Amino acid sequence: MDPAIAAAVFPLVFLGELPDKTMFASLVMASRGKPALVWLGAAAAFAVHVAIAVTVGAAVFAVLPHRAVDAVVAALFLGAGIYALLTTVADEEPLVEAEARRHKTVVTAFLVIFIAEWGDLTQILTANLAARYHSPLSVGVGALLSLWLVAALAVASGQGLLRVLPPLVARRITGVVLLVLAAVTTVTALR
């Protein structure tokens, strides 16, 4: 476990998740249920997704040559960056309203977050970082702690957080950071 890698991963995943549908799902569910129970369900779902993402990232690195991994990671960073810049928060909200009414709090939170995170920006980012840094545990710890913090902020602070950092601004910052990572990784792959 390398704390420097975990510390480098933390802000990237945090910014990526901050304006995400998962944060809004947690906000909506916490307004209808007990915030601590919503957080427990979300935290469990995030743990499963991070485990999947770092496993996939580590497996890709083990199978492909280093230059090929860098090329794949650069392409995925580029795609995730473009996705972050082009999508809006409004594109992601309908799932939250329907699911929050149907199930118990913890199960609902787990299911909504688990389903919503498949192929999500931060899951792809986590897999990419695990492949790039060759340290799945370090990347997993950094990613998981940031995801848990976003969920905690969402259930604890509600709409107040969105007044400080508008979701669109956070999403745009994430997109630019991912595009920079794509460029850096492309240069590394071409060396």
DRENPA-3360 file (N, C-alpha, C; in nm, 2 decimals, always signed):
BEGIN
1 = MDPAIAAA = +0.09/-0.12/+0.00/+0.00/+0.00/+0.00/+0.09/+0.12/+0.00 ~ +0.07/+0.21/-0.10/+0.15/+0.33/-0.11/+0.06/+0.45/-0.08 ~ +0.08/+0.52/+0.03/-0.01/+0.63/+0.07/-0.01/+0.75/-0.04 ~ +0.11/+0.76/-0.10/+0.12/+0.87/-0.20/+0.02/+0.84/-0.32 ~ +0.01/+0.72/-0.36/-0.08/+0.69/-0.47/-0.22/+0.70/-0.43 ~ -0.25/+0.66/-0.31/-0.39/+0.67/-0.25/-0.42/+0.82/-0.24 ~ -0.33/+0.90/-0.20/-0.35/+1.05/-0.19/-0.37/+1.11/-0.33 ~ -0.30/+1.06/-0.43/-0.31/+1.12/-0.56/-0.45/+1.08/-0.62;
9 = VFPLVFLG = -0.49/+0.96/-0.59/-0.62/+0.91/-0.65/-0.74/+0.98/-0.58 ~ -0.73/+1.01/-0.45/-0.84/+1.06/-0.38/-0.91/+1.18/-0.44 ~ -0.83/+1.29/-0.47/-0.90/+1.41/-0.53/-0.95/+1.39/-0.67 ~ -0.89/+1.30/-0.75/-0.94/+1.28/-0.88/-1.08/+1.21/-0.88 ~ -1.09/+1.11/-0.80/-1.22/+1.03/-0.78/-1.32/+1.12/-0.71 ~ -1.28/+1.20/-0.61/-1.37/+1.29/-0.54/-1.43/+1.39/-0.64 ~ -1.35/+1.45/-0.72/-1.40/+1.55/-0.81/-1.49/+1.48/-0.92 ~ -1.45/+1.36/-0.96/-1.54/+1.29/-1.05/-1.67/+1.25/-1.00;
17 = ELPDKTMF = -1.68/+1.22/-0.87/-1.80/+1.17/-0.81/-1.89/+1.28/-0.76 ~ -1.83/+1.40/-0.73/-1.90/+1.51/-0.67/-2.03/+1.55/-0.75 ~ -2.02/+1.57/-0.88/-2.14/+1.61/-0.95/-2.22/+1.49/-1.01 ~ -2.19/+1.37/-0.96/-2.24/+1.25/-1.03/-2.38/+1.22/-0.98 ~ -2.45/+1.13/-1.06/-2.58/+1.09/-1.02/-2.59/+1.02/-0.89 ~ -2.48/+0.96/-0.85/-2.47/+0.89/-0.72/-2.49/+0.99/-0.60 ~ -2.42/+1.10/-0.62/-2.44/+1.20/-0.51/-2.58/+1.25/-0.50 ~ -2.64/+1.27/-0.62/-2.78/+1.31/-0.62/-2.88/+1.20/-0.57;
25 = ASLVMASR = -2.84/+1.08/-0.60/-2.92/+0.97/-0.54/-2.92/+0.97/-0.39 ~ -2.80/+0.99/-0.34/-2.78/+0.99/-0.19/-2.86/+1.11/-0.13 ~ -2.85/+1.22/-0.20/-2.93/+1.34/-0.15/-3.08/+1.31/-0.14 ~ -3.13/+1.26/-0.25/-3.28/+1.23/-0.26/-3.31/+1.12/-0.15 ~ -3.24/+1.02/-0.15/-3.27/+0.91/-0.05/-3.26/+0.95/+0.09 ~ -3.16/+1.04/+0.12/-3.14/+1.08/+0.26/-3.25/+1.18/+0.30 ~ -3.31/+1.25/+0.20/-3.43/+1.33/+0.23/-3.55/+1.25/+0.26 ~ -3.55/+1.12/+0.22/-3.67/+1.04/+0.24/-3.65/+0.93/+0.35;
33 = GKPALVWL = -3.53/+0.90/+0.38/-3.49/+0.80/+0.48/-3.39/+0.85/+0.58 ~ -3.34/+0.76/+0.65/-3.24/+0.80/+0.75/-3.10/+0.81/+0.68 ~ -3.04/+0.93/+0.70/-2.91/+0.95/+0.63/-2.80/+0.84/+0.66 ~ -2.79/+0.80/+0.78/-2.69/+0.70/+0.81/-2.71/+0.57/+0.74 ~ -2.84/+0.53/+0.73/-2.87/+0.41/+0.66/-2.85/+0.42/+0.51 ~ -2.88/+0.54/+0.45/-2.85/+0.56/+0.31/-2.70/+0.55/+0.29 ~ -2.62/+0.61/+0.38/-2.47/+0.61/+0.36/-2.42/+0.46/+0.37 ~ -2.48/+0.38/+0.46/-2.43/+0.25/+0.47/-2.46/+0.17/+0.34;
41 = GAAAAFAV = -2.57/+0.18/+0.29/-2.60/+0.12/+0.16/-2.51/+0.17/+0.05 ~ -2.49/+0.30/+0.04/-2.40/+0.36/-0.06/-2.26/+0.31/-0.04 ~ -2.21/+0.31/+0.08/-2.08/+0.27/+0.11/-2.05/+0.12/+0.07 ~ -2.15/+0.04/+0.09/-2.13/-0.10/+0.06/-2.13/-0.12/-0.10 ~ -2.21/-0.05/-0.17/-2.21/-0.05/-0.31/-2.08/+0.00/-0.37 ~ -2.03/+0.11/-0.31/-1.90/+0.16/-0.36/-1.79/+0.06/-0.33 ~ -1.79/-0.01/-0.22/-1.69/-0.10/-0.19/-1.68/-0.21/-0.30 ~ -1.80/-0.26/-0.34/-1.81/-0.36/-0.44/-1.76/-0.31/-0.57;
49 = HVAIAVTV = -1.80/-0.19/-0.61/-1.75/-0.13/-0.74/-1.61/-0.10/-0.74 ~ -1.55/-0.06/-0.63/-1.40/-0.03/-0.63/-1.33/-0.16/-0.65 ~ -1.37/-0.26/-0.58/-1.31/-0.40/-0.59/-1.31/-0.44/-0.73 ~ -1.42/-0.43/-0.80/-1.44/-0.47/-0.94/-1.34/-0.39/-1.03 ~ -1.34/-0.26/-1.01/-1.26/-0.17/-1.09/-1.11/-0.19/-1.08 ~ -1.06/-0.21/-0.95/-0.92/-0.23/-0.94/-0.88/-0.37/-0.99 ~ -0.97/-0.46/-0.97/-0.94/-0.60/-1.02/-0.93/-0.60/-1.18 ~ -1.02/-0.53/-1.24/-1.02/-0.52/-1.39/-0.89/-0.44/-1.43;
57 = GAAVFAVL = -0.86/-0.33/-1.36/-0.74/-0.25/-1.39/-0.62/-0.33/-1.38 ~ -0.60/-0.41/-1.27/-0.48/-0.49/-1.25/-0.47/-0.60/-1.35 ~ -0.59/-0.66/-1.38/-0.59/-0.77/-1.48/-0.55/-0.72/-1.62 ~ -0.60/-0.61/-1.66/-0.56/-0.55/-1.79/-0.41/-0.53/-1.79 ~ -0.35/-0.48/-1.69/-0.20/-0.46/-1.68/-0.13/-0.59/-1.69 ~ -0.18/-0.69/-1.62/-0.11/-0.82/-1.62/-0.11/-0.89/-1.76 ~ -0.21/-0.86/-1.84/-0.23/-0.93/-1.97/-0.16/-0.85/-2.08 ~ -0.18/-0.72/-2.08/-0.13/-0.64/-2.20/+0.01/-0.59/-2.17;
65 = PHRAVDAV = +0.09/-0.57/-2.28/+0.22/-0.50/-2.26/+0.20/-0.36/-2.21 ~ +0.30/-0.30/-2.15/+0.30/-0.17/-2.08/+0.25/-0.06/-2.18 ~ +0.30/-0.06/-2.30/+0.27/+0.04/-2.39/+0.12/+0.03/-2.43 ~ +0.07/-0.09/-2.45/-0.07/-0.11/-2.48/-0.16/-0.07/-2.37 ~ -0.12/-0.10/-2.25/-0.20/-0.05/-2.13/-0.21/+0.10/-2.13 ~ -0.09/+0.17/-2.15/-0.09/+0.31/-2.16/-0.18/+0.37/-2.26 ~ -0.18/+0.30/-2.38/-0.27/+0.35/-2.49/-0.41/+0.33/-2.46 ~ -0.45/+0.22/-2.40/-0.59/+0.19/-2.36/-0.63/+0.29/-2.25;
73 = VAALFLGA = -0.54/+0.31/-2.15/-0.57/+0.40/-2.04/-0.59/+0.54/-2.10 ~ -0.50/+0.59/-2.19/-0.52/+0.72/-2.25/-0.65/+0.73/-2.32 ~ -0.69/+0.63/-2.40/-0.82/+0.63/-2.47/-0.94/+0.64/-2.37 ~ -0.93/+0.56/-2.26/-1.04/+0.57/-2.16/-1.04/+0.70/-2.09 ~ -0.93/+0.76/-2.06/-0.93/+0.89/-1.99/-0.99/+0.99/-2.09 ~ -0.95/+0.98/-2.22/-1.00/+1.08/-2.31/-1.16/+1.06/-2.32 ~ -1.20/+0.94/-2.33/-1.35/+0.92/-2.34/-1.42/+0.96/-2.22 ~ -1.36/+0.93/-2.10/-1.43/+0.98/-1.97/-1.42/+1.13/-1.96;
81 = GIYALLTT = -1.32/+1.19/-2.01/-1.31/+1.34/-2.00/-1.41/+1.40/-2.09 ~ -1.43/+1.35/-2.21/-1.53/+1.40/-2.31/-1.67/+1.38/-2.25 ~ -1.69/+1.26/-2.19/-1.82/+1.23/-2.13/-1.85/+1.33/-2.02 ~ -1.75/+1.35/-1.93/-1.77/+1.45/-1.82/-1.80/+1.59/-1.87 ~ -1.74/+1.63/-1.98/-1.76/+1.76/-2.03/-1.90/+1.77/-2.10 ~ -1.94/+1.67/-2.16/-2.07/+1.67/-2.25/-2.20/+1.64/-2.17 ~ -2.19/+1.56/-2.06/-2.31/+1.53/-1.99/-2.35/+1.64/-1.89 ~ -2.47/+1.64/-1.86/-2.52/+1.73/-1.76/-2.58/+1.65/-1.65;
89 = VADEEPLV = -2.59/+1.71/-1.53/-2.65/+1.64/-1.42/-2.79/+1.61/-1.44 ~ -2.87/+1.69/-1.51/-3.01/+1.66/-1.54/-3.03/+1.53/-1.62 ~ -2.92/+1.49/-1.70/-2.93/+1.36/-1.77/-2.94/+1.24/-1.68 ~ -2.90/+1.26/-1.56/-2.88/+1.14/-1.47/-2.98/+1.13/-1.36 ~ -3.07/+1.22/-1.34/-3.16/+1.22/-1.22/-3.28/+1.13/-1.22 ~ -3.35/+1.09/-1.33/-3.47/+1.02/-1.32/-3.46/+0.89/-1.25 ~ -3.36/+0.81/-1.26/-3.34/+0.68/-1.19/-3.36/+0.70/-1.04 ~ -3.31/+0.80/-0.99/-3.31/+0.83/-0.84/-3.45/+0.83/-0.78;
97 = EAEARRHK = -3.53/+0.91/-0.84/-3.67/+0.93/-0.79/-3.75/+0.80/-0.79 ~ -3.74/+0.72/-0.90/-3.82/+0.60/-0.91/-3.78/+0.50/-0.81 ~ -3.65/+0.48/-0.79/-3.60/+0.37/-0.71/-3.61/+0.40/-0.56 ~ -3.59/+0.53/-0.52/-3.60/+0.56/-0.38/-3.73/+0.53/-0.31 ~ -3.84/+0.53/-0.39/-3.97/+0.51/-0.33/-4.00/+0.36/-0.32 ~ -3.93/+0.27/-0.38/-3.97/+0.13/-0.39/-3.92/+0.04/-0.28 ~ -3.81/+0.06/-0.22/-3.74/-0.03/-0.13/-3.70/+0.03/+0.00 ~ -3.66/-0.06/+0.10/-3.61/-0.01/+0.23/-3.49/+0.07/+0.21;
105 = TVVTAFLV = -3.45/+0.15/+0.31/-3.35/+0.25/+0.29/-3.21/+0.19/+0.26 ~ -3.16/+0.10/+0.33/-3.02/+0.05/+0.31/-3.02/-0.03/+0.18 ~ -3.12/-0.12/+0.16/-3.12/-0.20/+0.03/-3.14/-0.10/-0.09 ~ -3.23/-0.01/-0.07/-3.25/+0.09/-0.18/-3.12/+0.16/-0.22 ~ -3.06/+0.21/-0.11/-2.93/+0.29/-0.14/-2.83/+0.20/-0.20 ~ -2.81/+0.07/-0.16/-2.72/-0.02/-0.22/-2.75/-0.04/-0.36 ~ -2.88/-0.08/-0.39/-2.92/-0.11/-0.53/-2.91/+0.01/-0.62 ~ -2.95/+0.12/-0.58/-2.95/+0.24/-0.66/-2.80/+0.28/-0.70;
113 = IFIAEWGD = -2.72/+0.28/-0.60/-2.58/+0.31/-0.62/-2.51/+0.20/-0.70 ~ -2.53/+0.08/-0.67/-2.47/-0.03/-0.74/-2.50/-0.03/-0.89 ~ -2.63/-0.01/-0.92/-2.67/-0.01/-1.06/-2.62/+0.12/-1.13 ~ -2.63/+0.23/-1.06/-2.59/+0.36/-1.12/-2.44/+0.37/-1.15 ~ -2.36/+0.30/-1.07/-2.22/+0.31/-1.09/-2.16/+0.22/-1.20 ~ -2.24/+0.13/-1.26/-2.19/+0.04/-1.37/-2.15/+0.13/-1.48 ~ -2.02/+0.12/-1.52/-1.97/+0.20/-1.63/-1.96/+0.34/-1.60 ~ -1.97/+0.38/-1.48/-1.97/+0.52/-1.44/-1.83/+0.58/-1.46;
121 = LTQILTAN = -1.82/+0.71/-1.47/-1.70/+0.78/-1.48/-1.59/+0.74/-1.38 ~ -1.64/+0.74/-1.25/-1.54/+0.71/-1.14/-1.50/+0.56/-1.14 ~ -1.59/+0.47/-1.19/-1.55/+0.33/-1.19/-1.44/+0.31/-1.30 ~ -1.46/+0.37/-1.42/-1.37/+0.37/-1.53/-1.24/+0.43/-1.48 ~ -1.25/+0.55/-1.42/-1.13/+0.62/-1.37/-1.05/+0.53/-1.27 ~ -1.12/+0.47/-1.18/-1.05/+0.38/-1.08/-0.98/+0.26/-1.15 ~ -1.05/+0.20/-1.25/-0.98/+0.09/-1.32/-0.86/+0.14/-1.40 ~ -0.87/+0.26/-1.46/-0.76/+0.32/-1.53/-0.64/+0.35/-1.44;
129 = LAARYHSP = -0.67/+0.41/-1.32/-0.57/+0.44/-1.23/-0.50/+0.32/-1.17 ~ -0.58/+0.21/-1.15/-0.52/+0.08/-1.10/-0.42/+0.03/-1.21 ~ -0.46/+0.04/-1.33/-0.37/-0.01/-1.44/-0.25/+0.08/-1.45 ~ -0.27/+0.21/-1.44/-0.16/+0.31/-1.46/-0.06/+0.30/-1.34 ~ -0.10/+0.29/-1.22/-0.01/+0.30/-1.10/+0.04/+0.16/-1.06 ~ -0.02/+0.05/-1.12/+0.02/-0.08/-1.08/+0.01/-0.11/-0.93 ~ -0.08/-0.05/-0.87/-0.10/-0.07/-0.72/-0.25/-0.07/-0.69 ~ -0.32/-0.18/-0.72/-0.46/-0.19/-0.70/-0.51/-0.15/-0.56;
137 = LSVGVGAL = -0.43/-0.19/-0.46/-0.47/-0.17/-0.32/-0.47/-0.02/-0.29 ~ -0.36/+0.05/-0.33/-0.35/+0.19/-0.31/-0.45/+0.27/-0.38 ~ -0.48/+0.24/-0.51/-0.58/+0.30/-0.58/-0.72/+0.27/-0.52 ~ -0.74/+0.15/-0.48/-0.87/+0.11/-0.42/-0.90/+0.19/-0.29 ~ -0.80/+0.20/-0.21/-0.81/+0.28/-0.08/-0.84/+0.43/-0.11 ~ -0.77/+0.49/-0.20/-0.79/+0.63/-0.23/-0.93/+0.65/-0.29 ~ -0.96/+0.56/-0.39/-1.10/+0.58/-0.45/-1.21/+0.55/-0.36 ~ -1.20/+0.45/-0.28/-1.31/+0.41/-0.18/-1.33/+0.52/-0.08;
145 = LSLWLVAA = -1.22/+0.58/-0.02/-1.23/+0.68/+0.08/-1.29/+0.81/+0.01 ~ -1.26/+0.84/-0.11/-1.32/+0.96/-0.17/-1.47/+0.93/-0.20 ~ -1.50/+0.81/-0.25/-1.64/+0.78/-0.27/-1.73/+0.79/-0.14 ~ -1.67/+0.73/-0.04/-1.74/+0.73/+0.09/-1.76/+0.88/+0.14 ~ -1.66/+0.96/+0.12/-1.67/+1.10/+0.16/-1.78/+1.17/+0.08 ~ -1.78/+1.15/-0.05/-1.89/+1.22/-0.13/-2.03/+1.17/-0.08 ~ -2.04/+1.04/-0.05/-2.17/+0.99/+0.00/-2.20/+1.05/+0.13 ~ -2.10/+1.06/+0.22/-2.12/+1.13/+0.35/-2.16/+1.27/+0.34;
153 = LAVASGQG = -2.09/+1.34/+0.25/-2.13/+1.49/+0.23/-2.27/+1.50/+0.17 ~ -2.30/+1.41/+0.08/-2.43/+1.42/+0.02/-2.54/+1.40/+0.13 ~ -2.53/+1.30/+0.21/-2.64/+1.27/+0.31/-2.63/+1.37/+0.42 ~ -2.52/+1.42/+0.45/-2.51/+1.51/+0.57/-2.54/+1.66/+0.53 ~ -2.50/+1.70/+0.42/-2.51/+1.84/+0.39/-2.62/+1.88/+0.29 ~ -2.67/+1.78/+0.22/-2.78/+1.80/+0.13/-2.75/+1.90/+0.03 ~ -2.84/+1.99/+0.00/-2.83/+2.09/-0.10/-2.73/+2.20/-0.08 ~ -2.68/+2.21/+0.05/-2.58/+2.31/+0.08/-2.45/+2.30/+0.01;
161 = LLRVLPPL = -2.41/+2.18/-0.02/-2.29/+2.15/-0.09/-2.30/+2.20/-0.23 ~ -2.41/+2.18/-0.29/-2.43/+2.22/-0.43/-2.43/+2.38/-0.45 ~ -2.46/+2.45/-0.34/-2.45/+2.60/-0.34/-2.31/+2.64/-0.34 ~ -2.22/+2.56/-0.28/-2.07/+2.60/-0.28/-2.00/+2.57/-0.41 ~ -2.03/+2.45/-0.46/-1.97/+2.41/-0.59/-2.07/+2.36/-0.68 ~ -2.12/+2.44/-0.77/-2.22/+2.40/-0.87/-2.18/+2.27/-0.94 ~ -2.27/+2.18/-0.95/-2.24/+2.05/-1.01/-2.18/+2.06/-1.15 ~ -2.23/+2.15/-1.23/-2.17/+2.17/-1.36/-2.02/+2.21/-1.36;
169 = VARRITGV = -1.99/+2.30/-1.27/-1.85/+2.34/-1.25/-1.76/+2.22/-1.21 ~ -1.81/+2.14/-1.11/-1.73/+2.03/-1.07/-1.71/+1.93/-1.18 ~ -1.82/+1.91/-1.26/-1.81/+1.81/-1.37/-1.71/+1.86/-1.48 ~ -1.71/+1.99/-1.50/-1.62/+2.05/-1.60/-1.48/+2.04/-1.55 ~ -1.45/+2.06/-1.43/-1.32/+2.05/-1.37/-1.27/+1.90/-1.39 ~ -1.36/+1.81/-1.36/-1.33/+1.67/-1.37/-1.29/+1.64/-1.52 ~ -1.37/+1.69/-1.61/-1.35/+1.66/-1.75/-1.21/+1.71/-1.80 ~ -1.18/+1.84/-1.76/-1.05/+1.89/-1.79/-0.93/+1.81/-1.73;
177 = VLLVLAAV = -0.94/+1.77/-1.61/-0.84/+1.69/-1.54/-0.82/+1.56/-1.62 ~ -0.93/+1.49/-1.66/-0.92/+1.37/-1.73/-0.86/+1.39/-1.87 ~ -0.89/+1.50/-1.93/-0.83/+1.52/-2.06/-0.68/+1.54/-2.05 ~ -0.64/+1.61/-1.94/-0.49/+1.63/-1.91/-0.43/+1.49/-1.89 ~ -0.49/+1.41/-1.81/-0.44/+1.27/-1.78/-0.43/+1.19/-1.91 ~ -0.53/+1.21/-2.00/-0.53/+1.14/-2.13/-0.40/+1.19/-2.21 ~ -0.38/+1.32/-2.21/-0.26/+1.37/-2.29/-0.13/+1.32/-2.23 ~ -0.12/+1.32/-2.10/+0.01/+1.27/-2.03/+0.03/+1.12/-2.06;
185 = TTVTALR = -0.08/+1.05/-2.05/-0.07/+0.90/-2.07/-0.04/+0.87/-2.22 ~ -0.09/+0.95/-2.31/-0.06/+0.93/-2.45/+0.09/+0.96/-2.48 ~ +0.14/+1.06/-2.42/+0.29/+1.09/-2.43/+0.37/+0.97/-2.38 ~ +0.33/+0.92/-2.26/+0.40/+0.81/-2.20/+0.39/+0.68/-2.29 ~ +0.27/+0.66/-2.35/+0.26/+0.54/-2.44/+0.34/+0.55/-2.57 ~ +0.36/+0.67/-2.61/+0.44/+0.69/-2.74/+0.59/+0.69/-2.72 ~ +0.64/+0.70/-2.59/+0.78/+0.69/-2.57/+0.84/+0.56/-2.60;
% end
